[in-house]
Amino acid sequence: MEGGKPTLALVYQAVQALYHDPDPAGKERASVWLGELQRSMYAWEISDQLLQVKQDVESCYFAAQTMKVKIQTSFYELPPETHIALRDSLLTHIQNLKDLSPIIVTQLALAIADLALQMASWKGCVHTLIEKYNNDISSMTFLIEILTVLPEEVHSRSLRIGANRRTEIIEDLAFYSATVVTLLTSCVEKAGSDEKMLIKVFRCLGSWFNLGVLDSNFMANNQILMVLFQVLRDETSTNLHEAASDCVCSALYAIENVDTNMALALQLFQGVLTLETAYHMAVAREDLDKVLNYCRIFTELCETFLEITVRSPGQGMGDLRTLELLLICAGHPQYEVVEISFNFWYRLGEHLYKTNDPALHSIFRPYIQRLLHGLARHCQLDPDHEGIPEDTDDFGEFRMRVSDLVKDVIFLVGSMECFSQLYSTLKEGNPPWEVTEAVLFIMAAIAKSVDPENNPTLTEVLQQVVLLPETVHIAVRYTSIELVGEMSEVVDRNPRFLDPVLNYLMKGLREKPLASVAAKAIHNICSVCRDHMAQHFQGLLDIARALDSFALSTEAAVGLLKGTALVLARLPLEKISECLSDLCAVQVMALKKLLTQDSGKTGDPTVWLDRLAVIFRHTNPIVENGQSHPCQKVIQEIWPVLSETLNTHQADNRIVERCCRCLRFAVRCVGKGSASLLQPLVTQMVSVYQVYPHSCFLYLGSILVDEYGMEDGCRQGLLDMLQALCMPTFILLEQPNGLRNHPDTVDDLFRLATRFVQRSPVTLLSSSIIVHIIQCAIAATTLDHRDANCSVMKFVRDLIHTGVSNDHEDDFEVRKQLIGQAMEQHGQQLVTQLMHTCCFCLPPYTLPDVAEVLWEIMVFDRPTFCRWLENALKGLPKETSGGAVTVTHKQLTDFHKQVTSAEECKQVCWAIREFTRLFR
């Protein structure tokens, strides 16, 4: 903080403003100022004083929360000799403030827990806390709060205590766990009907179950389990019921490995089976909260005993009554109840699919049939529903999840069997419209998994659906169109249906509510029946020309054009050029019109650019060597309009991005045939980029390098482009927080550099720019952004690999020598940075990429790499600010040996994974 330590009066004023200033700007200023205070060294002393003075709830909350944040993120600021005083003062504060507000107690409890986890000199903290407060009933609330958050914080992301310390703490907590359970049991006995106390106890117990440190034999015979199930069987408040349910779910999760927790598993198994009556009572009382809680418990039970159920169905704890409980829940009229169990049914399907045992499948088949029956009923719209089914509201999302689940478990019942059964319910009965619609919806989900070869049922369904009169409910027509789109394989095998199907879909296309779903179905038919559709190309072209006369969503319009382009690519070569020109004409005219109005600044060209992009992307005819590409001429004609659009909107990132995307697909479409555009396109990209550094230009540059980087005549020009684009990029990235603020630029810059390495490594390695690109890459390895980090690592990996892979090209020796020079210059810095980065900056999912880079360096020059790695490891901190050992000498030498003696990359990856856990 500038200007030294602020006075308490000033802090009070800021806190008051934060909570009570009627002016939002005043609130914002206070928030920024208090944020700065929290980050400063003064925060420790000021929070301590605020908690002592205890002026009001707001200032105490701010102080407690500040203490927690400081301990989590800035514990290293305190010298070790102050740790004991900090602990004692926090315990005094929590005792003095215990009645002020529960959220303040929670913040202080978190601060105490986070301190205990980091402060190596505080041995047996659970024991000392229980000894100190056990006999004082008024301290019980905060003692239990500390004991609840302590196990939760062991795996906290914001505390980097490291694997060694974490193991030590978990062993410590396991050692004292029985003492904690005994304390909780005595609290239950004393609590009587004090619901608040019971809720606290159950939350605390759940927290210890979640950490996985409770002894299961000790728990199996413990009174507290009986109390839990008694509460769930009795009539209780919603909050208590939820706390008890959470606790049982945590217990079930904790015994996932049932074989090693037999006694507790049996108690929980039997306990949950006694809740069936209570579930029915909750249904009768229409208490949805409790119904949902029971369903969560039943689902967790099934998840825990899944392996046993599949291994020995119907025997012991493989008892199939567990599935009956879930099917009872599936019978509840509210769809939210059955939805809770979806994950279990997925997993069951997956297990049975892997075991592939027909006898086993036949045991579970009836359960899945009943489930599907229930799901079809849940998918029914309300009888008084008007219009088409909504797919974006909660119920629409539920139906999409049903569709996914049905696809995943249908193999157990048999797609054909199920499809025929569903169809017969429509054919034989005369069900109300909402039943018909739901049946068609489930049929659409499984249509693709039914074998379309010589299948009379499928062809009959198709015949009947296209004959549906326009008088049926519009939702039935909507879903029937979806079904037709899913049956495009059947149309492909039976081309006689193509005309009636297209006529049926055209009717839908002309009606506003059905237009988008009909367009999607036509797109599906075009994708699957490309050859049969060629004769209908003129019809597709007519639709495309009049696209905006139909009430289509953006996505549906683009889909129709994609379908049209896929069919276009199957026309005879000599027709493609003219037809492509016709297909693009509407979009080009629209772009020209926008450019002439008000010098083009006002209109939004993105719709037309996206439509051109999809046409170029999917018009991919087969062109023999030596033939000129039929799309070349059209793209050359369109280029001036795209160029002018790009110039007009050069300041607008969104529009420039769409222009670049369109150009990318144009270049990809004709490949080397776009050579005449190369010069003007690069010139324009470079000149706009100097003023408006949109990262999409870097991406487009990478496409050009990919297409032309192997052509001798283009290499120098492409290198000039790279150098011209790098200058503004480095200026942008060298600003404070430049890398973090512009991850897209980092991502696209290194895509471009990687393409150069792949297409023309010597050109890049011999240039003066390479040093700067490598320096930038080393700095960017710390960036915690999935795409950007992946691009950086891929660049470094591929760069070094060019000096490793002897692909018998003439330039291998030159490449090897150039990489040798680069590594001599940057190798140590790179290895040191990578080790630091994966210990302190990057999430675990990025480690395989880091491992690949280290592996390539090692393959290139193992002896030097061994030395570099040793130096990098020497620079890592050996203990935490709380005095705990982060990494032992043996762990360092073991890691060095594992990496340097690795014979394949995945061994390096495993070693890094284990090693970096010491710093997390």
BABADO-194975 format. One record per residue (C-alpha): residue in one letter; y, x, z. Coordinates in steps of 0.25 Angstrom, whole numbers, padded with zeros to 4 digits, always signed. Each point is the difference from the previous one (the first is absolute). Example, Ala and Ser with C-alpha at 12.3 -4.5 7.8 and 13.67 -1.06 7.14 Angstrom:
<recs>
a-0018+0049+0031
s+0014+0006-0002
</recs>
This chain:
<recs>
m+0000+0000+0000
e+0014+0005-0003
g+0010+0001+0011
g-0010+0003+0011
k-0007-0009+0010
p+0005-0015+0000
t+0004-0007+0013
l-0009-0011+0005
a+0011-0010-0002
l+0001+0003-0015
v-0016-0002-0001
y+0001-0013+0008
q+0011-0004-0010
a-0008+0003-0012
v-0013-0007+0006
q+0009-0012+0002
a+0005+0000-0014
l-0014+0002-0006
y-0004-0013+0007
h+0012-0009+0001
d+0011+0005-0010
p+0002-0013-0009
d+0004+0009-0012
p-0012+0006-0007
a+0008+0013-0004
g+0002+0002+0015
k-0015-0002+0003
e-0003+0010-0012
r+0010+0011+0006
a-0006-0001+0014
s-0014+0001-0006
v+0003+0012-0008
w+0007+0007+0012
l-0011-0004+0010
g-0010+0006-0010
e+0007+0013-0001
l+0000+0000+0016
q-0015-0002+0000
r-0002+0012-0009
s+0009+0009+0008
m-0004+0009+0012
y+0009-0009+0009
a-0009-0012-0001
w-0010+0005+0011
e+0011+0001+0011
i+0008-0013-0005
s-0013-0009+0000
d-0004+0005+0014
q+0014-0003+0005
l+0000-0014-0007
l-0014-0003+0007
q+0005+0004+0013
v+0013-0008+0000
k-0008-0012-0005
q+0013-0007-0005
d-0006-0011-0009
v-0013-0003-0008
e+0006+0005-0013
s+0004+0014+0004
c-0013+0002+0008
y-0008-0005-0013
f+0008+0010-0008
a-0002+0011+0010
a-0015-0003+0001
q-0002+0000-0015
t+0008+0013-0001
m-0009+0007+0010
k-0013-0005-0007
v+0006+0005-0014
k+0004+0013+0006
i-0013+0003+0006
q-0007-0004-0013
t+0008+0008-0009
s+0008+0010+0007
f-0008+0004+0012
y+0001+0015-0004
e+0015+0000+0004
l-0004+0000+0014
p-0004+0013+0007
p-0014-0001+0007
e+0006+0001+0014
t+0007-0013-0002
h-0013-0008-0003
i-0003-0004+0014
a+0014-0004+0004
l+0000-0009-0013
r-0014-0006+0004
d+0005-0003+0014
s+0013-0006-0004
l-0007-0009-0010
l-0009-0005+0010
t+0011-0003+0010
h+0008-0008-0012
i-0012-0009-0003
q-0002-0003+0015
n+0014-0004+0001
l+0001-0008-0013
k-0013-0007+0001
d+0006-0013+0002
l+0012+0001-0010
s-0007-0003-0013
p-0014+0002-0005
i+0004+0007-0013
i+0007+0011+0008
v-0013+0002+0008
t-0007+0001-0013
q+0010+0010-0006
l-0001+0009+0013
a-0015-0002+0001
l-0001+0006-0014
a+0009+0011+0004
i-0009+0004+0011
a-0012-0001-0008
d+0006+0008-0011
l+0004+0011+0010
a-0014+0000+0007
l-0006+0002-0014
q+0009+0012-0003
m+0001+0006+0014
a-0012+0009+0002
s+0004+0003+0014
w-0002-0014+0004
k-0015+0000+0003
g-0008-0013+0002
c+0013-0009-0002
v-0009-0013+0001
h-0005+0004+0014
t+0014+0004+0005
l+0006-0013-0004
i-0011-0009+0005
e+0000+0008+0014
k+0015-0002+0001
y+0002-0014-0004
n-0014-0007+0003
n+0003-0006+0014
d+0014-0005-0004
i-0002-0014-0006
s+0015+0000-0005
s-0003+0013-0008
m-0012-0006-0007
t+0007-0006-0012
f+0006+0013-0005
l-0012+0008+0004
i-0009-0009-0009
e+0011+0002-0011
i-0001+0015+0001
l-0015-0001+0000
t+0000-0009-0013
v+0009+0008-0008
l-0006+0014+0004
p-0013-0002-0009
e+0008-0007-0011
e+0009+0013-0001
v-0011+0010-0001
h-0001-0002-0015
s+0015-0003-0002
r+0006+0005-0013
s+0013+0004+0006
l-0007+0010+0010
r-0005+0013-0006
i-0009+0004+0012
g-0011+0006-0009
a-0015-0002+0000
n-0002+0010+0012
r+0009-0007+0009
r-0005-0014-0005
t-0014+0004+0003
e+0004+0005+0014
i+0007-0013+0003
i-0011-0009-0005
e-0010+0007+0009
d+0009-0001+0011
l+0002-0015-0002
a-0015-0003-0002
f-0002+0007+0014
y+0010-0009+0007
s-0004-0013-0008
a-0009-0006+0011
t+0012+0002+0010
v+0009-0008-0010
v-0010-0011-0002
t-0003-0001+0015
l+0015-0001+0002
l+0001-0011-0010
t-0012-0008+0006
s+0007+0000+0013
c+0013-0005-0006
v-0008-0012-0006
e-0006-0003+0013
k+0014+0000+0007
a+0007-0007-0012
g-0007-0013+0002
s+0007-0010-0010
d+0012+0010-0002
e-0001-0001-0016
k+0010+0011-0002
m-0008+0010+0008
l-0013-0004-0007
i+0007+0002-0014
k+0005+0014+0005
v-0014+0004+0004
f-0007-0005-0013
r+0010+0008-0008
c-0002+0012+0008
l-0015-0001-0001
g+0001-0002-0015
s+0008+0012-0001
w-0011+0008+0007
f-0011-0006-0009
n+0008+0004-0013
l+0001+0014+0004
g-0016+0000+0001
v-0001+0007+0014
l-0006-0011+0009
d-0014+0002+0004
s-0008-0011-0006
n-0011-0001+0010
f+0011-0001+0011
m+0007-0011-0007
a-0013-0008-0003
n-0002-0003+0014
n+0015-0001+0004
q+0006-0013+0006
i+0012+0001-0009
l-0008-0004-0013
m-0005-0013+0007
v+0014-0003+0003
l+0004+0002-0015
f-0010-0010-0005
q+0003-0010+0011
v+0015+0000-0004
l-0004-0002-0014
r-0009-0012+0004
d+0010-0006+0009
e+0013-0008-0004
t+0011+0011+0001
s+0014+0002-0005
t+0001+0005-0015
n+0005+0014+0005
l-0011+0003+0009
h-0010-0005-0010
e+0005+0010-0010
a+0000+0011+0009
a-0014-0002+0004
s-0004-0002-0015
d+0007+0013-0003
c-0008+0007+0011
v-0013-0005-0005
c+0003+0004-0014
s+0003+0014+0005
a-0013+0001+0008
l-0008-0005-0013
y+0008+0011-0008
a-0003+0010+0010
i-0015-0002-0001
e-0001+0001-0015
n-0011+0010+0002
v-0009-0010+0006
d-0013+0009+0002
t+0008+0009+0010
n+0006-0012+0008
m-0012-0009+0001
a+0003-0006+0014
l+0014-0003-0003
a-0003-0005-0014
l-0010-0010+0006
q+0010-0005+0010
l+0011-0002-0010
f-0010-0007-0010
q-0005-0010+0010
g+0014-0002+0005
v+0006-0004-0013
l-0011-0009-0004
t+0003-0008+0013
l+0014-0003-0007
e-0005-0010-0010
t+0003-0012+0008
a+0014+0005+0004
y+0003+0001-0015
h-0004-0014-0002
m+0009-0005+0012
a+0012+0008-0006
v-0003-0007-0013
a+0000-0014+0006
r+0013+0004+0008
e+0006+0004-0014
d+0004+0013+0007
l+0001+0009-0012
d+0004+0013+0007
k-0013+0000+0008
v-0008-0004-0012
l+0005+0012-0007
n-0003+0009+0012
y-0014-0005+0001
c-0002+0003-0015
r+0006+0014+0002
i-0011+0002+0011
f-0011-0005-0009
t+0004+0008-0012
e+0001+0013+0009
l-0014-0003+0005
c-0006-0001-0014
e+0007+0013-0004
t-0005+0007+0012
f-0014-0005-0002
l+0000+0001-0015
e-0009+0012-0001
i-0011-0006+0009
t+0001-0014-0007
v-0003+0006-0013
r-0010+0010+0006
s-0008-0011+0007
p+0005-0014-0003
g-0004-0011+0010
q-0005+0010+0010
g+0007+0004+0014
m+0014+0003-0003
g-0002-0002-0015
d+0000-0015+0004
l+0005-0008-0012
r+0007-0010+0010
t+0012+0010-0001
l+0002-0004-0015
e-0002-0015+0004
l+0012+0002+0009
l+0009+0005-0012
l-0005-0011-0008
i+0004-0010+0011
c+0014+0006-0001
a-0001-0001-0016
g-0001-0015+0003
h+0013-0001+0007
p+0010-0008-0008
q+0011+0011+0001
y-0002+0011-0011
e+0006+0011+0009
v-0012-0001+0009
v-0011+0004-0010
e+0010+0010-0006
i-0002+0009+0013
s-0015+0002-0004
f+0003+0005-0014
n-0002+0014+0003
f-0013-0002+0006
w-0006-0007-0012
y+0005+0011-0009
r-0007+0010+0009
l-0013-0008+0000
g+0001-0001-0015
e+0002+0015-0001
h-0012+0003+0009
l-0009-0009-0007
y+0004+0005-0014
k-0003+0014+0004
t-0014-0003+0006
n-0004-0008-0012
d-0012-0007+0007
p-0003-0013-0006
a-0008-0005+0012
l+0013+0004+0009
h+0009-0007-0010
s-0008-0013+0001
i+0002-0001+0015
f+0015+0001-0001
r+0001-0008-0013
p+0001-0014+0007
y+0011+0005+0009
i+0008+0005-0012
q-0002-0013-0007
r+0005-0008+0012
l+0012+0009+0000
l+0003-0002-0015
h-0001-0015+0003
g+0010+0001+0011
l+0009+0009-0008
a+0000-0010-0012
r+0004-0011+0010
h+0011+0009+0006
c+0006+0002-0014
q+0003-0014-0003
l+0015-0004-0001
d+0005-0012+0007
p-0003-0013-0007
d+0015-0003+0000
h+0003+0014-0006
e+0009-0001-0012
g+0002+0010-0011
i-0008+0013-0002
p-0007+0008+0011
e+0010+0010+0006
d-0005+0014+0000
t+0011+0007+0009
d+0000-0008+0013
d-0010+0002+0011
f-0010-0010-0005
g+0000+0006-0014
e-0002+0014+0006
f-0012-0005+0008
r-0006-0006-0013
m+0002+0014-0007
r-0008+0006+0012
v-0011-0010-0001
s-0001+0003-0015
d-0001+0015+0003
l-0011-0003+0011
v-0008-0009-0009
k+0000+0011-0011
d-0006+0010+0011
v-0011-0009+0006
i-0004-0008-0012
f-0011+0010-0004
l-0008-0006+0012
v+0000-0014-0005
g-0001+0003-0015
s+0013-0002-0009
m-0008-0008-0010
e-0006-0009+0011
c+0013-0002+0007
f+0008-0003-0013
s-0011-0010-0004
q+0000-0007+0013
l+0015-0001+0000
y+0001-0005-0014
s-0011-0011+0003
t+0009-0005+0012
l+0010-0003-0011
k-0009-0005-0010
e-0008-0010+0008
g+0010-0005+0010
n+0014-0005-0002
p+0007+0008+0011
p+0015-0002+0003
w+0009+0009-0007
e+0002+0010+0012
v-0015+0002+0001
t-0001+0003-0015
e+0012+0010+0000
a-0007+0008+0012
v-0013+0000-0007
l+0006+0005-0013
f+0008+0011+0008
i-0013+0005+0006
m-0007+0000-0014
a+0012+0008-0005
a-0003+0010+0011
i-0014+0002-0005
a+0001-0002-0015
k+0001+0014-0003
s-0013+0004+0008
v-0009-0010-0008
d-0007+0006-0011
p+0006-0005-0013
e-0012+0003-0009
n-0006-0013-0006
n+0004-0009+0012
p+0001-0015-0003
t+0006-0003+0013
l+0012+0009-0003
t+0002-0006-0014
e-0001-0014+0006
v+0010+0003+0010
l+0010+0005-0010
q-0003-0012-0009
q+0003-0010+0011
v+0012+0008+0006
v+0008+0000-0014
l-0003-0015-0001
l+0007-0003+0013
p+0011-0011-0002
e+0014+0002+0002
t+0000-0011+0010
v-0008+0008+0011
h+0008+0005+0012
i+0009+0012-0005
a-0007+0009+0011
v-0013-0002-0006
r+0005+0003-0014
y+0007+0013+0006
t-0014+0005+0006
s-0008-0004-0012
i+0009+0009-0009
e-0002+0011+0010
l-0015-0002-0001
v+0001+0000-0015
g+0007+0014+0001
e-0011+0005+0009
m-0010-0004-0011
s+0005+0008-0011
e-0013+0008-0001
v-0007-0013-0003
v+0010-0003-0011
d-0003+0014-0006
r-0015-0003-0001
n+0003-0014-0005
p+0011+0001-0010
r-0001-0014-0005
f+0007-0004+0013
l+0012+0009-0003
d+0008-0011-0007
p-0002-0011+0010
v+0003+0009+0011
l+0013+0005-0006
n+0004-0014-0003
y-0002-0004+0015
l+0008+0012+0004
m+0011-0002-0009
k+0001-0014+0006
g+0002+0006+0013
l+0010+0010-0005
r+0009-0011-0004
e+0001-0006+0013
k+0009+0006+0010
p-0009+0000+0013
l-0012+0005-0008
a+0007+0010-0009
s-0002+0013+0008
v-0015-0002+0003
a-0003-0004-0014
a+0007+0013-0005
k-0008+0008+0010
a-0013-0007-0006
i+0004+0003-0014
h+0003+0015+0004
n-0014+0001+0006
i-0006-0006-0013
c+0008+0010-0009
s-0005+0011+0009
v-0015-0004-0001
c-0001-0006-0014
r+0009+0010-0007
d-0008+0000-0013
h-0002-0015-0001
m+0015-0002+0003
a+0005+0008-0012
q-0001-0012-0008
h+0009-0007+0009
f+0011+0011+0000
q+0010-0009-0007
g-0001-0010+0011
l+0002+0010+0010
l+0012+0006-0007
d+0006-0014-0001
i-0002-0002+0015
a+0006+0014+0003
r+0012-0003-0009
a+0003-0013+0008
l-0003+0006+0013
d+0012-0004+0007
s-0002-0015-0004
f-0012+0000+0010
a+0003-0001+0015
l-0007+0013+0003
s+0001+0010+0012
t+0004+0014-0004
e-0014+0005+0003
a-0007-0011-0009
a+0010+0003-0012
v-0004+0015+0001
g-0015-0004+0001
l+0001-0008-0013
l+0007+0011-0007
k-0011+0010+0005
g-0011-0010-0005
t+0007+0000-0014
a+0002+0015+0000
l-0015+0002+0003
v-0004-0009-0012
l+0011+0006-0009
a-0007+0014+0002
r-0013-0006-0006
l+0007-0004-0013
p-0002+0008-0013
l+0009+0012+0001
e+0008-0003-0012
k+0004-0014+0007
i+0004+0006+0014
s+0013+0006-0004
e+0006-0013-0005
c-0006-0008+0011
l+0005+0009+0011
s+0014+0000-0006
d-0001-0016+0000
l-0005+0000+0015
c+0011+0010+0004
a+0011-0007-0008
v+0004-0011+0010
q+0001+0011+0011
v+0008+0009-0009
m+0010-0011-0004
a+0002-0004+0015
l+0003+0015+0003
k+0010+0001-0012
k+0007-0013+0004
l+0002+0005+0015
l+0006+0013-0006
t+0010-0008-0008
q+0004-0009+0011
d+0011+0006+0009
s-0004+0014-0004
g-0014-0003+0006
k+0004+0002+0014
t-0002-0014+0006
g-0014-0004-0005
d-0013+0004+0006
p-0009+0007-0011
t-0012+0002+0010
v-0008-0013-0005
w+0000+0005-0014
l-0003+0015+0003
d-0012-0005+0008
r-0005-0008-0011
l+0002+0011-0010
a-0007+0010+0010
v-0013-0009+0001
i+0000-0002-0015
f+0000+0015-0002
r-0010+0003+0011
h-0011-0009-0005
t+0002+0002-0015
n-0010+0011-0001
p-0007-0001-0014
i-0011+0010-0004
v+0007+0010-0009
e-0009+0010-0007
n+0005+0015-0002
g+0010+0002-0011
q+0004-0015+0000
s+0014-0003+0004
h+0002-0008+0012
p+0003-0015-0004
c+0010-0001+0012
q+0008+0012-0003
k+0009-0007-0010
v+0003-0011+0010
i+0003+0009+0011
q+0010+0008-0008
e+0007-0013-0004
i+0001-0004+0015
w+0005+0013+0005
p+0015-0002-0003
v+0000-0013+0008
l-0008+0007+0012
s+0010+0012+0000
e+0012-0009+0000
t-0005-0009+0011
l-0003+0013+0008
n+0014+0005-0002
t+0007-0013+0003
h-0008-0001+0014
q-0001+0014+0003
a+0006-0002+0014
d-0011-0011+0004
n-0012+0006+0005
r-0009-0012-0001
i+0004-0002-0015
v-0001+0015-0003
e-0014-0001+0006
r-0005-0011-0009
c+0006+0007-0012
c-0008+0013+0003
r-0012-0009+0003
c+0001-0006-0014
l+0002+0013-0007
r-0011+0006+0008
f-0010-0010-0006
a+0007+0001-0014
v-0003+0015+0000
r-0014-0002+0006
c-0003-0010-0011
v+0003+0009-0012
g-0003+0013+0007
k+0004+0012-0009
g+0006-0011-0010
s+0012-0001+0009
a+0004+0015-0004
s+0013-0005-0007
l+0005-0006+0013
l-0002+0012+0009
q+0013+0007-0003
p+0009-0012+0001
l-0008-0005+0012
v+0001+0013+0008
t+0014+0002-0003
q+0004-0013+0005
m-0009+0001+0013
v+0006+0013+0004
s+0015-0004-0003
v-0002-0013+0009
y-0008+0007+0011
q+0012+0010+0002
v+0008-0012+0004
y-0010-0010+0006
p-0013+0008+0004
h-0010-0012-0001
s-0013+0005+0004
c-0007-0008-0012
f+0006+0010-0010
l-0009+0011+0007
y-0012-0009-0001
l+0003-0003-0015
g+0002+0015-0002
s-0014+0002+0006
i-0006-0010-0011
l+0007+0008-0011
v-0006+0013+0005
d-0013-0006+0001
e+0001-0005-0015
y+0007+0012-0006
g-0003+0012+0010
m-0011+0006-0009
e+0008+0000-0012
d+0006+0014-0002
g+0013-0005-0007
c+0003-0009+0012
r-0003+0009+0012
q+0014+0007+0001
g+0007-0013-0002
l-0008-0006+0011
l+0003+0012+0009
d+0015-0001-0003
m-0001-0015+0004
l-0007+0003+0013
q+0010+0011+0004
a+0012-0010-0003
l-0007-0011+0008
c-0003+0010+0012
m+0015+0004+0002
p+0005-0014+0005
t-0014-0003+0007
f+0001+0013+0009
i+0015-0004+0003
l-0005-0014+0004
l-0012+0006+0008
e+0008+0011+0007
q+0009-0010+0007
p-0002-0003+0015
n-0013-0008+0001
g+0000+0001-0015
l-0016+0000-0001
r-0001-0012+0009
n+0010-0008-0006
h-0005+0002-0014
p-0015-0001+0000
d-0001-0006-0014
t+0008+0012-0006
v-0010+0010+0007
d-0012-0008-0005
d+0005-0001-0014
l+0005+0015-0001
f-0013+0005+0004
r-0007-0009-0009
l+0008+0006-0011
a-0003+0014+0005
t-0015-0003+0001
r+0000-0005-0015
f+0006+0013-0004
v-0010+0008+0008
q-0011-0008-0007
r+0005+0000-0014
s+0008+0014-0001
p-0002+0008+0012
v+0005+0013-0006
t+0013-0006-0005
l+0003-0004+0015
l-0005+0012+0007
s+0008+0009-0009
s+0013-0007+0002
s+0010+0002+0011
i+0000-0014+0005
i-0014+0002+0006
v+0004+0007+0012
h+0010-0011+0004
i-0011-0011-0003
i-0010+0007+0010
q+0011+0002+0011
c+0003-0015-0002
a-0015-0003+0001
i-0002+0008+0013
a+0012-0007+0006
a-0006-0014-0004
t-0014+0002+0005
t+0006-0005+0014
l+0004-0013-0006
d-0008-0012+0006
h+0000-0009-0012
r-0013-0004-0007
d+0003+0001-0015
a+0010+0012+0002
n-0009+0008+0008
c-0011-0002-0009
s+0008+0004-0012
v+0005+0013+0007
m-0015+0004+0004
k-0005-0003-0014
f+0010+0009-0006
v-0003+0012+0009
r-0015-0002-0001
d+0001-0001-0015
l+0009+0012-0001
i-0009+0009+0007
h-0012-0006-0007
t+0005+0005-0013
g-0002+0014+0005
v-0014-0003+0005
s-0006-0008-0011
n-0005+0009-0012
d-0001-0010-0011
h-0001+0011-0010
e+0014-0003-0006
d+0007+0012-0005
d+0011+0000+0010
f-0009+0000+0013
e+0003+0015+0003
v+0015-0003-0001
r-0001-0012+0009
k-0008+0007+0010
q+0010+0011+0001
l+0012-0010+0001
i-0007-0008+0011
g-0003+0014+0007
q+0015+0003+0000
a+0004-0014+0005
m-0010+0001+0011
e+0005+0014+0004
q+0014-0006+0001
h-0003-0013+0007
g-0015+0000+0005
q+0003+0003+0015
q+0011-0010+0000
l-0008-0011-0006
v-0012+0002+0009
t+0009+0001+0013
q+0007-0013-0005
l-0013-0007-0003
m-0006+0003+0014
h+0013-0004+0007
t+0001-0013-0009
c-0014-0005+0002
c+0001+0003+0015
f+0013-0007+0003
c+0006-0008-0012
l-0011-0007-0008
p-0009-0012+0002
p-0015+0003+0000
y-0002-0007-0014
t+0007+0011-0007
l-0009+0011+0006
p-0010+0000-0012
d+0012+0004-0009
v+0004+0011+0009
a-0014+0005+0000
e-0001+0001-0015
v+0013+0009+0000
l-0006+0009+0010
w-0013+0001-0007
e+0007+0004-0013
i+0008+0011+0006
m-0013+0005+0007
v-0008-0001-0013
f+0011+0008-0007
d+0000+0011+0010
r-0009-0001+0013
p+0004+0013+0007
t+0015-0002-0001
f-0002-0015+0004
c-0007+0004+0013
r+0011+0009+0004
w+0011-0011-0004
l-0008-0011+0008
e-0001+0010+0012
n+0015+0002+0000
a+0002-0015-0001
l-0009-0003+0012
k+0007+0010+0009
g+0013-0008-0002
l-0005-0013+0005
p+0003-0004+0015
k-0011+0002+0010
e+0004-0010+0011
t+0008-0013+0001
s+0013-0001+0007
g-0008-0007+0011
g-0008+0012+0003
a-0013-0004-0007
v-0008+0009-0009
t+0002-0005-0014
v-0009+0010-0007
t-0009+0011+0006
h-0002+0014-0006
k-0015-0004-0003
q+0005-0013-0007
l+0009+0009-0009
t-0010+0010-0004
d-0011-0010-0002
f+0010-0008-0010
h+0004+0013-0007
k-0015+0003-0002
q-0004-0014-0004
v+0011+0000-0011
t-0002+0014-0005
s-0015-0001-0001
a+0000-0014-0007
e-0008-0001-0012
e+0006-0013-0005
c+0013-0007+0002
k-0005-0011+0008
q-0004+0010+0011
v+0015+0004+0001
c+0004-0014+0001
w-0010-0003+0012
a+0005+0012+0007
i+0015-0004-0002
r-0003-0014+0005
e-0006+0005+0013
f+0010+0011+0002
t+0013-0009-0002
r-0005-0010+0010
l+0003+0011+0010
f+0015-0002-0003
r+0000-0015-0001
</recs>
